[in-house]
Amino acid sequence: MNQLNEIPTPASGYRVEEMDGELLLYHPQSTATVYMNQTAALVWQLCNGDRSVGQIISILEESFPDLDTEVRADVLVALKSFSQHGALKS
């Protein structure tokens, strides 16, 4: 997911759950679990199969202009993690 025009689409069956104060992306049938920070949770919510990677980055940059972190890098790391765990369709 390095191309800004790629459209990340969630694989079916994954859901976000909170457990002991941590956010998890969980697939009950495969027991795949991805631990997420707040930024990754926002990225997941924005992955709807319609928005491109570039659009997700723009939305987060506009919504949180005072973030001290590099939004683009955070988004790409989150998407890579989702892909590695099978949470995004290839």
C-alpha positions in Angstrom: 0.0 0.0 0.0 2.6 2.5 -1.0 0.8 4.1 -3.9 -1.3 7.2 -2.9 -4.0 6.3 -5.4 -4.5 2.7 -4.1 -7.9 2.2 -2.4 -7.6 0.1 0.8 -10.6 -2.1 1.2 -11.3 -4.0 4.4 -11.5 -7.8 4.3 -14.8 -9.0 5.6 -15.3 -10.2 9.1 -12.9 -7.8 10.9 -14.2 -5.6 13.7 -12.8 -3.2 16.2 -13.0 -4.1 19.8 -11.7 -2.5 23.0 -10.1 -4.7 25.5 -8.4 -3.6 28.7 -8.2 0.0 27.3 -6.5 -1.2 24.0 -8.1 -1.1 20.6 -7.9 -4.3 18.6 -8.8 -5.2 15.1 -10.1 -8.7 15.4 -11.3 -11.5 13.1 -13.2 -14.1 15.1 -13.0 -16.9 12.6 -9.3 -16.7 12.0 -8.5 -15.3 15.5 -6.3 -12.7 13.7 -5.7 -9.7 16.0 -4.1 -6.4 15.2 -3.3 -4.0 18.1 -4.0 -0.4 17.1 -3.2 3.0 18.4 -5.6 5.9 18.0 -4.2 6.9 14.6 -4.4 3.3 13.3 -8.0 3.1 14.5 -8.9 6.3 12.6 -7.2 5.0 9.5 -9.2 1.8 9.7 -12.4 3.8 10.0 -11.5 5.7 6.9 -10.8 2.5 4.9 -14.2 2.1 3.3 -13.2 0.8 -0.2 -13.9 4.3 -1.7 -11.1 6.5 -0.4 -7.6 6.3 -1.7 -4.5 6.3 0.5 -3.9 9.9 -0.5 -7.4 10.9 0.5 -7.1 9.2 3.9 -3.8 11.1 4.5 -5.4 14.4 3.5 -8.4 13.9 5.7 -6.2 13.2 8.8 -3.9 16.1 8.0 -6.8 18.5 7.7 -8.6 17.1 10.8 -5.5 17.1 13.0 -3.3 20.0 11.8 -1.4 20.3 15.1 -0.2 16.7 15.3 3.5 16.5 16.0 3.8 13.2 14.1 4.2 12.6 10.3 0.6 11.7 9.3 1.7 10.2 6.0 4.2 7.8 7.6 1.7 6.8 10.3 -1.0 6.1 7.8 1.4 4.0 5.7 2.6 2.0 8.7 -1.0 1.3 9.8 -2.0 0.2 6.2 1.1 -2.1 6.0 0.2 -3.7 9.3 -3.4 -4.2 8.2 -2.2 -5.8 5.0 0.3 -8.1 6.7 -2.5 -9.4 9.0 -4.9 -10.0 6.1 -7.3 -7.2 7.2 -7.2 -5.5 3.7 -8.2 -7.1 0.5 -5.3 -7.5 -1.9 
